Amino acid sequence: MEIREARVGDLRLLQRLGRETYRHYFGGLWQNDEELDAFLAEDFGDEVIARSLKSHDYCWLVAQDKGEAIGFAKLHFNVSPDGAEGRGAKLCKLYFTPENRSRGLGTDVFAFAERVAKNHHQPVLWLDVLQSNLPAIGFYQRQGMHCVAETAYVTATQTTRLWIMKKDIND
């Protein structure tokens, strides 16, 4: 597997991967299809991705196997988690296509993201994860992260409980 930083020309690739993987893993959790569609339009919209690809405050990573994109990650630098102290890099996304999940590739992408965060002088790597996503929580714990706070994602029709996890990455 090869991991590289995404370029502006990867916008459509990131949109496709993002929408497909998110729907696959999390689409069933949404009680309202219109809210899901609005979330995906916002999170993976042209302007949002284009702006983040051009910004020094973000870094997208693309994981490829034999030239085919199989996963991606997104980092946002110098941000504070809701309900927890400190600033650092937020790992906003770390998704693989369904056929490439559970191959042990996430560890390499996580380590790459951690190195990028360190290179951007971030003291902490943090993320939020569904409280019900026990496999993901276990994965992040194996990477050295721990739960520090609880938060929620609230829409008009539902409330989704999340854990905030973090890892100190100071050298």
N, C-alpha and C positions, 0 to 999 in steps of 0.2 A: 504494500500500500504506500502511496505517496500522499503527503499532506502539503498543501501550499496555501499561501494567502490568496484570497479571491481578488479579482480585478474588476473594473467597471464593466467589462465585457461579459462577466459572469452573471449579470442581473437576471436574465431569463432562467438560467440554470438554477440559481438560488431560489427563485420564485417557484419553479416546478418542483424541485426537491422539497422545499419548505411546505408547500401546500399539500403535496402528496403524502409526505411522512406525517405531518401534523394530523391530517384527516385519518390516516391509518391508525395511528396510536391513540389519538385523543378525540376524534370526531364523535364517538359513541358516548362521551361524557357530557356532551352539550345537549341540553333539553330543548333548545330552540335552534332550528337550522338557520334562521335569519341572523341570529346572534353569531353563530359559527361563521357564516359567510362574511359578516361585517368584520369579525376579528381577523380572518384570513386576509381580507382586502386591506385592512390597516397594517397588519404585521408583515405582510409580504407584498404590499403595494409598490408600484413603480417608484413613486417619489421617495417612500421610506427607504427602500433598499438602495436606490441610487444615491440618496443623500448620505446614507451610512457608509457606502462603498467609497465615497469621496472624502469622508471625514477622518481626521486623525483620532477622533474619540471612539472609533469602532474598528474592529478587525473581523472579517469573515474568513473562515478557513474552509477549504474544500478537500475532502478525502477522495482519492481516486485509486481504483484497482484496475490495472491493465488499461489505463486511459479512460475508464468510465467513472463518472462521479457516483459515489456510493454513499456519501454522507457529507455533513457540514457542521460547522460550529460558528457561533457569533459571540464576540466579546465586546463589552461596552466599558470604557475606561473611566476612572475617576467618578464613580457613582456610589451613593450610600444606599444600603438596603432599607426598605421600609421596616420599621420595628427593630432594627439592630444598629449598633454603633459602628462607626468607621467608614472609610472610603476605600475603594479598590476597584478591581475589574469584576464585572458581572459576566458570568458565563450564561448568556441569554438562551442559547440553544446548543444542543449537541444531539443530532439526529442521524440515524442511518436508515437506508432503505430496508424494508422488512426482511428481504433475503440476505442482508448483510449484518443484521443484528445478531448479537450473541456469538460473534466470531473472535472476540477479544480485541477488536479494533478500537473500541472506545478508549481504552487505556492509552493508546498511542496518541489519539487526538487530544485527550485530556492533558497529557504531558506536554504536547506541542502548545496547547492553549496556555498552560501554566508558564512555559518559557516565554511566550509572547507577552504575557502579563508582567513577568519579571523584567523583561526588556523595556517595558513601558513604565518601570519603577512603581508598580502597584504593590502595596504591602499585603494585600489580601485578595484572594479569589473567592467570590461568593456566587450563589445562585439561589433560585427558589425552585422547589420540586413539589409535585402533588403528594400530599400525605398518603394517598392511597397507592402510590407508585413504589411499592416496596423493592422491586428489582433495581430501579434507578437509585433509590436511597442507599441500598447496599453497595451498588457500584461506586457512588460518590464517597461513601465511608471508606471503601477500600483504597480510594485515591487520597485519603487523609483528611477528608472534610468531616465536619460535625454540625449538628443542628444547633442553632443559636437563638432562633426566634420562630414565631408562628405568624403567618399573615393569611390573607385571603384575596382571591380574585372574585369581584362581585359584578354581576350583570343584572339586568332587570328581572331575570327569571331564576337566577341561581347564585349560590355562593360556593366557591371551590376553595377548600382549605389547602394551604401550602406550608411547607417548612422552608425556612431560610437556613442554608448551610454555608459554612465558610471554611477556608483554609488559609492560615498565615503563610505567606510565601517570601517573607524577608530572608535574605541570606545572612 
